[in-house]
Amino acid sequence: MKIRTTGVLAVVAATLLLTSCAVQNTGGTQTTGPQQLRSVPGFDAAKGVIHVGQMTALSGPLAPSSNEQVAGQQAYYDHINASGGIAGKYKVEIVTADNQYNPQLAVQEYQRVKDQVVMLSGVLGDPSTEALLPILQQNKAVALPSTQSSRFTKDENLGMTFTSYQSNVWNTMSYLFEHGKITKDSIVCSMIQADQSGQARQDGLEYAAKQLGFTVGPKAEFAPTDAAFTAQVQTLKNAKCQVVVFGGATNNVPNLVAAATQLSYSPTWLAEFFAIAQSFKDTDIAGYLHDHFLITGLAGDLDDTSIEGIKVLTEQLGKAPTMQNVYGFMQAITATTILTKAVELGDLSGPGIMKAMDALDKVSYLGLNGDMTYGPAADRLQPDTSSIFSYDPKAPGSLRSIASNYVAPQGRGPGF
């Protein structure tokens, strides 16, 4: 078993002091210090404040989790600003934009804020990222998608942060196989959205089956707005699926559990952390989630302050963070690392920030996840680590760590 840990905190701390940034910036371009910066949209050189845009669902059903992501980003920028800001002199402020998880609104909101920010430090939703990408390319602008979709990794206008959907499935299958929870005789199926994110999970599952030798059963698909899952669950039960990769969100889970309970079907469900709402702990589905769900996420236990990132985030929030807080916090680390390099290179324009991403080596996340590899777009790689949790209503965020920053012994899959 190959499990990554936080590394030597003393080395990290020394790096933070030397760079005035709480991340490891190992860009290949060496400079003697920040060059003179000119004013660009989102940065007034006279005022010395860098504005970044956070586009997310500030209203609508996804607002609670989206606002937690914004709070996580703000916590990291507050942490950096308390030390003077980027390069010790440029503070960072967030300009929010509400896309309501709607790609058409995303385009409208981008047009509203594009001249107020140097980059977007978050864009919620693959559809919104896809809608904005041609505009970003035309404007030579940069955005950080709030997604794990590997199809965006090699685009020069986009900066990724998180482990891919494929790697999360592959790592978890490997972990279950290593611990005897699945074998070559197991049947593992999927219940996923009929879109590219669903296919990414399916790709991870099929790769795992080839490597480990288990059987892939039926793929049951659904639309994000579907509310009835009896047909899909019946298909999975009839196929005797022992483990099911689930690709839904919080709005899908109660109806899934209702259908599974009605049909007396209790496989192990593998979900992402964003499928789990804080409110579930006070409902009658909590028991089923506790007994039958595994969840992939970031870091480890959310009250484990031996993880440097959890420690900093807890100090900034004044309480244990949620996983959505961690998600936003990590995106702010990515944005700050890129902006630090752009300041070193003397250019906060869109093309300047794109050059900064090319000049970076890796972005590290204070033990919250593995490194993101930057450099020229063709060479970029998402982190290959996955943290695995059980559902525990008594734990912070209702998540109890099983394995932190786990990597399959065989390593990353192709294109993951």
Sequence and secondary structure as in RCSB ss.txt:
>XXXX:A:sequence
MKIRTTGVLAVVAATLLLTSCAVQNTGGTQTTGPQQLRSVPGFDAAKGVIHVGQMTALSGPLAPSSNEQVAGQQA
YYDHINASGGIAGKYKVEIVTADNQYNPQLAVQEYQRVKDQVVMLSGVLGDPSTEALLPILQQNKAVALPSTQSS
RFTKDENLGMTFTSYQSNVWNTMSYLFEHGKITKDSIVCSMIQADQSGQARQDGLEYAAKQLGFTVGPKAEFAPT
DAAFTAQVQTLKNAKCQVVVFGGATNNVPNLVAAATQLSYSPTWLAEFFAIAQSFKDTDIAGYLHDHFLITGLAG
DLDDTSIEGIKVLTEQLGKAPTMQNVYGFMQAITATTILTKAVELGDLSGPGIMKAMDALDKVSYLGLNGDMTYG
PAADRLQPDTSSIFSYDPKAPGSLRSIASNYVAPQGRGPGF
>XXXX:A:secstr
 EE     HHHHHHHHHHHTSSS B  S   SS      BTTEETTTTEEEEEEEE  SSTTHHHHHHHHHHHHH
HHHHHHTTTSBTTTBEEEEEEEE TT HHHHHHHHHHHGGG SEEEEEE HHHHHHHHHHHHHHT  EEEES  G
GGTT TTB   S  HHHHHHHHHHHHHHTTSS TT EEEEEEESSHHHHHHHHHHHHHHHHH  EEEEEEEE TT
    HHHHHHHHHTT SEEEE   TTTHHHHHHHHHHTT   EEEEEGGG  GGGGGSTTHHHHHHHEEEEESSS
 TT TTSHHHHHHHHHHTS   HHHHHHHHHHHHHHHHHHHHHHHT  SHHHHHHHHHH  EE  TTSS  EE S
SGGG B    EEEEEE TTSGGGEEEEEEEEE TT   TT 
